[in-house]
């Protein structure tokens, strides 16, 4: 019988949620890279888990990000803003590990436009849904 990952994810989320009941300073969120449930300060946006923070701090990731920004002239490719820029993986980090460092799989977006993408944060699309 196949494992229902949605139930596992829901159970992890609920377990963390119970551990911070009554806290006005913490919330449960999802890592925007790997979609793992994590506890973060209540005002934190764009949460990243400890493991992924290590990945996005590597020279390889920083080089990819810089290359995407340079190619796009440090301009959001949706609204042309030059503020609060982020490098977005067109095909997600989680579902397409073979494309993680391909510059052609990146696009520069401002944080507002990035949030509107189908694969942003905890919008847990499958590989098939992204194709």
N, CA, C and O of each residue as an XYZ file, in Angstrom:
524
protein
N       0.845     -1.181      0.000
C       0.000      0.000      0.000
C       0.893      1.247      0.000
O       1.807      1.342      0.819
N       0.644      2.206     -0.905
C       1.493      3.398     -0.962
C       1.322      4.271      0.284
O       0.250      4.322      0.887
N       2.395      4.946      0.646
C       2.376      5.844      1.799
C       1.690      7.137      1.386
O       1.992      7.693      0.330
N       0.776      7.616      2.209
C       0.086      8.872      1.948
C       0.916     10.007      2.551
O       0.847     10.265      3.753
N       1.695     10.676      1.715
C       2.582     11.732      2.205
C       1.804     12.937      2.702
O       2.301     13.682      3.547
N       0.589     13.148      2.194
C      -0.227     14.262      2.684
C      -0.566     14.061      4.157
O      -0.538     15.014      4.935
N      -0.890     12.814      4.550
C      -1.194     12.529      5.955
C       0.039     12.693      6.833
O      -0.060     13.205      7.948
N       1.195     12.265      6.344
C       2.441     12.428      7.101
C       2.718     13.908      7.315
O       3.055     14.331      8.421
N       2.576     14.691      6.256
C       2.818     16.127      6.336
C       1.836     16.776      7.320
O       2.233     17.624      8.119
N       0.574     16.387      7.266
C      -0.437     16.930      8.163
C      -0.115     16.559      9.616
O      -0.259     17.390     10.513
N       0.319     15.318      9.849
C       0.664     14.885     11.198
C       1.862     15.653     11.744
O       1.864     16.056     12.908
N       2.893     15.862     10.900
C       4.067     16.633     11.331
C       3.661     18.062     11.686
O       4.086     18.608     12.704
N       2.842     18.647     10.839
C       2.369     20.014     11.063
C       1.595     20.096     12.380
O       1.849     20.981     13.196
N       0.658     19.181     12.585
C      -0.164     19.199     13.797
C       0.656     18.954     15.055
O       0.379     19.548     16.097
N       1.666     18.084     14.974
C       2.543     17.840     16.116
C       3.284     19.113     16.500
O       3.360     19.457     17.680
N       3.830     19.814     15.509
C       4.527     21.068     15.793
C       3.558     22.115     16.327
O       3.884     22.855     17.256
N       2.383     22.175     15.748
C       1.376     23.148     16.171
C       1.032     22.946     17.658
O       0.930     23.913     18.413
N       0.855     21.683     18.067
C       0.545     21.389     19.470
C       1.695     21.801     20.390
O       1.466     22.180     21.539
N       2.916     21.729     19.895
C       4.078     22.045     20.741
C       4.204     23.541     21.027
O       4.947     23.929     21.929
N       3.497     24.386     20.281
C       3.597     25.836     20.518
C       2.263     26.458     20.905
O       2.096     27.674     20.819
N       1.306     25.626     21.334
C       0.001     26.138     21.756
C       0.199     27.228     22.798
O       0.967     27.062     23.746
N      -0.495     28.334     22.618
C      -0.420     29.439     23.572
C       0.684     30.438     23.276
O       0.755     31.481     23.926
N       1.542     30.147     22.316
C       2.630     31.076     21.988
C       2.106     32.171     21.070
O       1.466     31.889     20.057
N       2.377     33.402     21.424
C       1.993     34.506     20.558
C       3.164     34.951     19.687
O       3.013     35.844     18.853
N       4.336     34.328     19.878
C       5.514     34.752     19.139
C       5.984     33.727     18.113
O       6.888     34.012     17.328
N       5.377     32.526     18.107
C       5.798     31.475     17.184
C       4.622     30.986     16.351
O       3.463     31.094     16.754
N       4.947     30.449     15.183
C       3.931     29.827     14.326
C       4.569     28.649     13.609
O       5.793     28.531     13.557
N       3.743     27.789     13.065
C       4.225     26.691     12.237
C       4.079     27.134     10.789
O       3.024     27.622     10.383
N       5.132     26.963     10.024
C       5.128     27.342      8.615
C       5.798     26.215      7.838
O       6.137     25.178      8.409
N       5.985     26.415      6.560
C       6.633     25.429      5.712
C       7.876     26.033      5.096
O       7.870     27.192      4.681
N       8.953     25.245      5.033
C      10.171     25.677      4.360
C       9.827     25.942      2.905
O       9.218     25.096      2.248
N      10.206     27.099      2.396
C       9.862     27.424      1.018
C      10.702     26.651      0.004
O      10.414     26.684     -1.192
N      11.732     25.959      0.471
C      12.570     25.168     -0.426
C      12.105     23.715     -0.480
O      11.879     23.170     -1.561
N      11.963     23.086      0.700
C      11.661     21.646      0.723
C      10.262     21.313      1.221
O       9.850     20.155      1.161
N       9.522     22.306      1.710
C       8.143     22.138      2.146
C       8.006     21.415      3.479
O       6.911     20.959      3.808
N       9.071     21.295      4.254
C       9.041     20.663      5.571
C       8.384     21.616      6.577
O       8.588     22.828      6.503
N       7.598     21.075      7.516
C       6.999     21.880      8.585
C       8.085     22.347      9.545
O       8.927     21.557      9.973
N       8.062     23.642      9.884
C       9.053     24.205     10.801
C       8.388     25.243     11.706
O       7.353     25.814     11.361
N       8.997     25.474     12.860
C       8.531     26.518     13.779
C       9.379     27.764     13.531
O      10.608     27.699     13.494
N       8.698     28.900     13.363
C       9.384     30.160     13.076
C       8.729     31.289     13.877
O       7.611     31.126     14.367
N       9.407     32.428     14.016
C       8.760     33.588     14.645
C       7.488     33.961     13.871
O       7.429     33.797     12.653
N       6.483     34.456     14.579
C       5.177     34.713     13.956
C       5.231     35.714     12.806
O       4.367     35.679     11.929
N       6.210     36.594     12.786
C       6.298     37.602     11.726
C       7.252     37.206     10.596
O       7.533     38.017      9.713
N       7.745     35.986     10.618
C       8.703     35.512      9.605
C       7.981     35.146      8.315
O       6.990     34.416      8.337
N       8.480     35.653      7.198
C       7.986     35.239      5.890
C       9.149     34.610      5.137
O      10.305     34.828      5.500
N       8.869     33.847      4.112
C       9.907     33.156      3.345
C      10.758     32.265      4.252
O      11.987     32.298      4.192
N      10.098     31.478      5.082
C      10.788     30.604      6.024
C      11.592     29.529      5.293
O      11.138     28.964      4.298
N      12.794     29.257      5.806
C      13.659     28.218      5.258
C      14.177     27.394      6.434
O      14.649     27.949      7.426
N      14.086     26.057      6.320
C      14.551     25.190      7.401
C      16.082     25.225      7.495
O      16.762     25.706      6.589
N      16.594     24.719      8.584
C      18.026     24.736      8.852
C      18.820     24.029      7.744
O      19.847     24.530      7.287
N      18.326     22.858      7.323
C      19.036     22.090      6.294
C      19.109     22.860      4.977
O      20.163     22.906      4.342
N      17.998     23.463      4.565
C      17.979     24.193      3.294
C      18.756     25.499      3.377
O      19.343     25.941      2.390
N      18.759     26.115      4.553
C      19.543     27.335      4.716
C      21.016     27.051      4.412
O      21.710     27.886      3.832
N      21.484     25.867      4.806
C      22.852     25.469      4.494
C      23.077     25.326      2.998
O      24.138     25.680      2.485
N      22.074     24.807      2.299
C      22.179     24.624      0.844
C      22.223     25.966      0.131
O      23.066     26.184     -0.739
N      21.309     26.874      0.500
C      21.241     28.147     -0.225
C      22.347     29.111      0.190
O      22.452     30.213     -0.348
N      23.167     28.693      1.147
C      24.328     29.494      1.529
C      25.593     29.049      0.802
O      26.652     29.648      0.985
N      25.497     28.011     -0.015
C      26.687     27.496     -0.701
C      27.100     28.410     -1.851
O      26.286     29.164     -2.384
N      28.355     28.333     -2.216
C      28.854     29.123     -3.341
C      28.139     28.740     -4.633
O      27.872     29.599     -5.474
N      27.829     27.463     -4.795
C      27.157     26.996     -6.013
C      25.783     27.655     -6.156
O      25.424     28.112     -7.242
N      25.016     27.705     -5.063
C      23.696     28.330     -5.106
C      23.822     29.835     -5.333
O      23.095     30.410     -6.144
N      24.744     30.465     -4.617
C      24.930     31.914     -4.767
C      25.341     32.262     -6.196
O      24.915     33.284     -6.733
N      26.164     31.421     -6.810
C      26.583     31.640     -8.189
C      25.391     31.534     -9.139
O      25.242     32.350    -10.049
N      24.547     30.531     -8.926
C      23.333     30.367     -9.745
C      22.449     31.609     -9.624
O      21.991     32.162    -10.623
N      22.223     32.027     -8.400
C      21.357     33.184     -8.132
C      21.912     34.452     -8.798
O      21.170     35.202     -9.433
N      23.203     34.679     -8.649
C      23.845     35.846     -9.257
C      23.747     35.793    -10.776
O      23.502     36.814    -11.418
N      23.935     34.619    -11.352
C      23.834     34.458    -12.813
C      22.422     34.772    -13.307
O      22.256     35.405    -14.350
N      21.411     34.334    -12.566
C      20.018     34.625    -12.945
C      19.776     36.136    -12.878
O      19.203     36.712    -13.803
N      20.211     36.778    -11.788
C      20.037     38.226    -11.658
C      20.757     38.981    -12.774
O      20.202     39.916    -13.351
N      21.991     38.575    -13.076
C      22.761     39.252    -14.131
C      22.080     39.104    -15.486
O      21.962     40.075    -16.233
N      21.636     37.898    -15.802
C      20.962     37.674    -17.083
C      19.708     38.543    -17.210
O      19.404     39.052    -18.288
N      18.986     38.708    -16.099
C      17.728     39.460    -16.108
C      17.915     40.935    -15.751
O      16.944     41.642    -15.482
N      19.155     41.389    -15.749
C      19.477     42.786    -15.471
C      18.910     43.249    -14.118
O      18.468     44.389    -13.976
N      18.932     42.347    -13.137
C      18.444     42.648    -11.784
C      17.091     43.357    -11.813
O      16.880     44.366    -11.141
N      16.182     42.797    -12.611
C      14.849     43.372    -12.790
C      13.816     42.259    -12.752
O      13.998     41.212    -13.374
N      12.729     42.486    -12.020
C      11.645     41.510    -11.994
C      11.114     41.331    -13.412
O      10.786     42.305    -14.090
N      11.034     40.101    -13.846
C      10.616     39.808    -15.213
C       9.101     39.867    -15.396
O       8.606     39.700    -16.510
N       8.369     40.101    -14.321
C       6.915     40.261    -14.405
C       6.509     41.730    -14.377
O       5.754     42.181    -15.238
N       7.006     42.482    -13.392
C       6.530     43.867    -13.201
C       7.622     44.920    -13.389
O       7.348     46.117    -13.294
N       8.854     44.486    -13.653
C      10.002     45.348    -13.892
C      10.508     46.100    -12.659
O      11.285     47.047    -12.782
N      10.072     45.682    -11.482
C      10.586     46.265    -10.243
C      12.051     45.883    -10.077
O      12.503     44.866    -10.604
N      12.781     46.702     -9.344
C      14.171     46.400     -9.020
C      14.343     46.278     -7.501
O      15.465     46.319     -6.996
N      13.234     46.128     -6.781
C      13.226     46.046     -5.320
C      12.908     44.627     -4.861
O      12.148     43.916     -5.518
N      13.487     44.215     -3.737
C      13.195     42.935     -3.087
C      13.222     41.772     -4.079
O      12.262     41.007     -4.171
N      14.318     41.643     -4.816
C      14.420     40.622     -5.857
C      14.766     39.249     -5.298
O      15.516     39.117     -4.331
N      14.200     38.236     -5.934
C      14.444     36.845     -5.572
C      14.633     36.044     -6.853
O      14.028     36.347     -7.882
N      15.471     35.029     -6.781
C      15.658     34.125     -7.921
C      14.675     32.965     -7.746
O      14.723     32.249     -6.746
N      13.803     32.788     -8.705
C      12.764     31.756     -8.646
C      13.137     30.599     -9.561
O      13.565     30.804    -10.697
N      12.970     29.381     -9.056
C      13.149     28.194     -9.887
C      11.855     27.956    -10.663
O      10.808     27.724    -10.058
N      11.914     28.010    -11.976
C      10.730     27.811    -12.813
C      10.173     26.411    -12.586
O       8.981     26.251    -12.320
N      11.009     25.423    -12.687
C      10.683     24.057    -12.274
C      11.249     23.922    -10.871
O      12.431     24.192    -10.655
N      10.426     23.507     -9.913
C      10.765     23.629     -8.494
C      12.030     22.884     -8.073
O      12.420     21.876     -8.662
N      12.641     23.422     -7.037
C      13.836     22.849     -6.397
C      13.545     21.425     -5.962
O      14.351     20.522     -6.182
N      12.390     21.228     -5.343
C      12.035     19.934     -4.767
C      11.790     18.866     -5.837
O      12.286     17.746     -5.714
N      11.036     19.197     -6.874
C      10.622     18.204     -7.864
C      11.606     18.003     -9.011
O      11.535     16.995     -9.715
N      12.512     18.937     -9.206
C      13.450     18.855    -10.332
C      14.884     19.098     -9.866
O      15.504     20.090    -10.250
N      15.413     18.186     -9.035
C      16.772     18.398     -8.510
C      17.823     18.500     -9.610
O      18.856     19.143     -9.421
N      17.571     17.873    -10.752
C      18.535     17.928    -11.858
C      18.626     19.317    -12.485
O      19.568     19.596    -13.226
N      17.652     20.199    -12.197
C      17.635     21.549    -12.778
C      17.971     22.642    -11.766
O      17.884     23.827    -12.086
N      18.351     22.257    -10.561
C      18.543     23.229     -9.480
C      19.525     24.344     -9.817
O      19.309     25.496     -9.440
N      20.584     24.016    -10.512
C      21.625     25.016    -10.785
C      21.706     25.399    -12.259
O      22.705     25.966    -12.702
N      20.659     25.092    -13.014
C      20.586     25.498    -14.417
C      20.047     26.924    -14.482
O      18.930     27.188    -14.037
N      20.829     27.833    -15.030
C      20.424     29.232    -15.099
C      19.127     29.382    -15.896
O      18.302     30.234    -15.568
N      18.937     28.574    -16.929
C      17.712     28.659    -17.733
C      16.474     28.232    -16.956
O      15.356     28.476    -17.410
N      16.643     27.604    -15.800
C      15.512     27.233    -14.947
C      15.253     28.302    -13.882
O      14.470     28.075    -12.960
N      15.888     29.434    -13.999
C      15.697     30.516    -13.038
C      15.120     31.747    -13.691
O      15.296     31.973    -14.888
N      14.431     32.539    -12.897
C      13.897     33.818    -13.361
C      13.924     34.783    -12.183
O      13.663     34.383    -11.049
N      14.234     36.039    -12.440
C      14.255     37.055    -11.400
C      12.846     37.600    -11.208
O      12.197     38.041    -12.157
N      12.388     37.559     -9.954
C      11.070     38.088     -9.605
C      11.199     38.922     -8.334
O      12.043     38.637     -7.484
N      10.367     39.949     -8.203
C      10.305     40.662     -6.934
C       9.534     39.760     -5.964
O       8.886     38.808     -6.399
N       9.594     40.039     -4.683
C       8.950     39.153     -3.711
C       7.444     39.051     -3.941
O       6.869     37.983     -3.731
N       6.796     40.124     -4.364
C       5.347     40.083     -4.618
C       5.009     39.173     -5.786
O       4.078     38.373     -5.694
N       5.741     39.278     -6.874
C       5.494     38.425     -8.043
C       5.881     36.976     -7.750
O       5.227     36.046     -8.222
N       6.949     36.789     -6.970
C       7.381     35.439     -6.600
C       6.266     34.738     -5.824
O       5.983     33.564     -6.061
N       5.644     35.452     -4.908
C       4.575     34.882     -4.086
C       3.402     34.396     -4.945
O       2.711     33.450     -4.567
N       3.177     35.025     -6.078
C       2.045     34.678     -6.948
C       2.284     33.434     -7.802
O       1.350     32.927     -8.423
N       3.518     32.938     -7.842
C       3.807     31.774     -8.680
C       3.139     30.530     -8.118
O       2.919     30.432     -6.911
N       2.820     29.593     -8.976
C       2.127     28.370     -8.559
C       2.957     27.505     -7.624
O       2.403     26.777     -6.801
N       4.274     27.575     -7.740
C       5.119     26.688     -6.941
C       5.752     27.369     -5.736
O       6.617     26.775     -5.091
N       5.355     28.588     -5.412
C       5.952     29.311     -4.286
C       5.647     28.633     -2.956
O       4.537     28.155     -2.726
N       6.638     28.601     -2.100
C       6.462     28.193     -0.712
C       5.802     26.852     -0.528
O       6.272     25.849     -1.066
N       4.721     26.815      0.222
C       4.110     25.536      0.558
C       3.046     25.087     -0.431
O       2.232     24.224     -0.103
N       3.032     25.637     -1.603
C       2.107     25.147     -2.627
C       2.724     23.872     -3.190
O       3.522     23.911     -4.127
N       2.356     22.789     -2.624
C       3.044     21.517     -2.794
C       2.630     20.809     -4.090
O       1.885     19.829     -4.042
N       3.097     21.287     -5.233
C       2.796     20.661     -6.512
C       3.655     19.408     -6.714
O       4.802     19.348     -6.271
N       3.092     18.435     -7.373
C       3.868     17.245     -7.739
C       4.651     17.563     -9.012
O       4.375     18.547     -9.699
N       5.616     16.728     -9.307
C       6.397     16.887    -10.537
C       5.488     16.866    -11.757
O       5.671     17.655    -12.684
N       4.507     15.961    -11.760
C       3.585     15.833    -12.888
C       2.740     17.106    -13.068
O       2.462     17.509    -14.198
N       2.333     17.737    -11.957
C       1.543     18.963    -12.040
C       2.362     20.117    -12.608
O       1.802     21.038    -13.203
N       3.670     20.079    -12.431
C       4.525     21.157    -12.931
C       4.857     21.016    -14.410
O       5.249     21.992    -15.050
N       4.706     19.822    -14.957
C       5.079     19.596    -16.348
C       4.122     20.231    -17.317
O       4.310     20.124    -18.529
